[in-house]
Amino acid sequence: MRQKSESLWTLSYRKFCRNRTAMVGVVILLFFTVVAFLAPYISPYDPLEQSFIKSLLPPSKEHLFGTDEFGRDLFSRLLYGARISLQIGFISVTISLVIGVTLGLIAGYYGSWLDMVIMRVMDLMLCFPYILLALVIMAILGPGLYNAMIAIGIVYIPTFARIVRSSVLTIKEEEYIKAVKSLGAGDLRILLKHVLINAMAPIIIQATLSIGRAIINAAGLSFLGLGAQPPTPEWGAILSNGQTFLRDAPWVATFPGIAIALLVLGFNLVGDGLRDAFDPKLKR
């Protein structure tokens, strides 16, 4: 069983590496990751330093992406913003991943009234559009970057719970699960060592795609003034400030918009590549 499992993961890995669009996504993500880590070393200016003399300067050799209304270097702010956007994506999805996977495992494995209660709550949450539910949660928690992460994490819990529950319902009926039960293994051991391991493929795919969506939702909340607060160099907040100057200084909104689009595109390409690699219908 272990040999077979390893061969399937190896086959999926090779198939993923042969997917050119997925490799483009990997390159994009690696680029933004390197930029995020090296931001303090490659940033030419302090992202928070203001100089009203340099307000709304166009792109030039001195300021590659120009400056904003406070004279802050836009290139430096975007470099530091990469850190914040990646942090938002990973922390938000981690919150939804931990809670959603746990609820999905419990609902799918034990069934009965636990399954009914958990799934009805998830269905209720899915009745609301993602951004609307996030706005409701933000109204309760208050504006702020970390509250935005929590809100987005809560919003994606039902997605993970339903995916995991669906996988568990199939896996728990397999012969090897019945064999492990007959040997006296406890529920926790079965769930962690056998059920969860065999349900990892759809979880990984959904997590990758959800990171990109979380970054967009966080940018949307910041655009509405509920996410990152000034002077935090978050891409959505920069984009929100730049909308006022679209005619006179379009670069203030253009560059953060391009950065958001590229980063989300990278996660979507990788997610699609993982989905194709793990899809058993596409394996020969």
GIMOUR-V289631 format. One line per field, one symbol per residue. ss: DSSP state (2 for helix, 1 for strand, 0 for the rest). psi: psi as a letter, one per 20 degrees, with the letter a starting at -180 (. if undefined). burial: + if it has 9 or more other ideal C-beta (glycine too) atoms within 8 Angstrom, else -. A space follows every 10 residues. Layout:
ss->???
psi->???
burial->???
This chain:
ss->0222222222 2222222202 2222222222 2222222222 2200000000 0222000000 0000001000 0012222222 2222222222 2222222222 2222222222 0222222222 2222220002 2222222222 2000222222 2222202222 2222222222 2000222222 2200002222 2222222202 2222222222 2222222222 2220000000 0000222222 2222200000 2222222222 2222222222 2222222202 2200
psi->ghggghhghg ghghhghiog hhhghggghh ghgggghjgh hiphrpiipq nihkplqrpa hgogjaraij jqohghhhgh hhgggggggg gghgghgggg gghgggghgh bbhggggghh gghghihqqg hghhhghhhg hrqqghhhgg ghghhjghgh ggggggghhg hiiqhhghgh ghijqrgggg ggiggggijh ghggghgghh gghhgghghg ghhijicpqq kpmpghhghg hihhkhghmh hhhgghgggg ggghgghggg ghghghhioh hjq.
burial->----+----- +++-++--+- +++++++++- -++-++--+- --+-+-+--- +---+++--- --+-++++++ ++++++++++ ++++++++++ +++++++-++ +-+++++++- ---++--++- -++-+----+ +-++++++-- +-+++-++++ ++++++++++ +++++++++- ++----+--+ +-------++ ++-++++++- -+++++++++ ++++++++++ ++++-+++-- -+++++++++ ++--++--++ +++++++-++ -+++++++++ ++++++++-- ----
